[in-house]
Amino acid sequence: MTDKQTKLFEQANEFIPGGVHSPVRSFKGLKSTPRFIEKGKGAYITDVSGKDYIDFCMSFGPLILGHQDEDVKEELTSALDRGWSFGASEPYSLELSRYLVERICFIDKIRFVNSGTEAVMTALRIARGATGKDKIIKFNGCYHGHIDSMLIKAGSGLAGTAEASSAGISKNVANETIVLELGDEAGVTECLEKHGHEIAAIIIEPLPANNGLLIQHKEFLTFLREVTKKHNVLLIHDEVISGFRIGGFQGMSCHAGVFPDLVTYGKVIGGGLPVGAVAGKREYMDLLAPIGPVYQAGTLSANPLAMVGGMATLKKMTPAAYDKLREQTKSIVEEFGKWLREYNNGEFSHYHLVQKDSLFWFVSKENVRSIPEIPSKISEQFLPLFETLLEKGIYLAPNAYEVGFCSFSHDEKVLEDLKKRLWS
Ligand SMILES: *Cc1c(COP(=O)(O)O)cnc(C)c1O
């Protein structure tokens, strides 16, 4: 059975660097080779050998309704009948723009792009355009996509000592990013006092969920809002994961009551189609071309199919739906927790789970809120857990630092099936 996967992965390696189009898909450091997924339905995916898995990766977050939600499918099918790209004004992005601006209290305008990465790239450009300053503060452990200036290592960036975390990034670009530790108010204060006159923006995932689930104290987010105002620095919340997932429709910013100048969205906003967005206050958004001096464009931006997919997905996300999703996740996390404590004489009993709404993370320590606090053996510990679950037909994202995602499809029936699979 695994043979088929291995063979396909060998072929993929011939034509595609590392056999994948995004590195975390490669199962690097794990025993298995990547499963080649043929199809998905509800909470399940099926690989090309016909084995099915309860999917807790959900395309790394976008599929909040599960695979092939019937309503989304119906809307997408009728959208296909109308054509899938115009490169012109169309009513579909207008509908989604209005829907979002009317519901998210701190945004006046929104522009759609094709990915979270593009959204961050645009937000940073607006911040530089608005302030006339160049440097950006980011936090160790927050991921903001694969733009050059965000691929910078921790403990770098101050006074021209920045080091990129990827090859191919120029020293000049690297030197424009300053990386600080999450939760380090003193570090932020010191940095702004010294360099505030050069800093255009502070960018943060208000709920960091790309290097584990590093839940921040609300006070830290409030603190960032206050100090950025004081130093004429824009605050950018990267809500590509937390948007439309945490604290209901309004995302982590509203949940924490901390309103940024700009926000970036991705993942859930397209319901599994390629969409990203940057949104925020009118005064900043109106800096964008064609009315402002900050250039930004996209051949396929606000692609009508993707807009319809996003709209159909978001329309189903009522407060009641969010409550249900949170409860379903809680039951699933409880079941996983019980299994971790008891399975195979406590083989995994060092683990526990962190949950925030429909996200969860397996980690062997409590109250982890920054990168230095993450257990150093996290990847070694993850290998047996991942392989055991995969064997049982339970699919986690193939990396210790990735969070698990639940969807509306992970209902009571799936919970029963999960129990069966876990204890088999
Ligand atoms: C996924 C993610 C990105 C990048 O989005 P892509 O669509 O993969 O380019 C940026 N920021 C955060 C917080 C993300 O989770």
The ligand as a Gaussian input file, in Angstrom:
#p B3LYP/6-31G(d) Opt

LIG

0 1
 C       -0.299000      30.890000       5.995000
 C        0.142000      32.193000       6.524000
 C        0.740000      33.167000       5.706000
 C        1.069000      32.913000       4.275000
 O       -0.067000      32.689000       3.500000
 P        0.100000      31.946000       2.078000
 O       -1.286000      31.940000       1.527000
 O        0.652000      30.602000       2.382000
 O        1.029000      32.775000       1.283000
 C        1.023000      34.390000       6.254000
 N        0.760000      34.657000       7.545000
 C        0.204000      33.762000       8.357000
 C       -0.110000      34.126000       9.775000
 C       -0.114000      32.490000       7.877000
 O       -0.651000      31.591000       8.707000

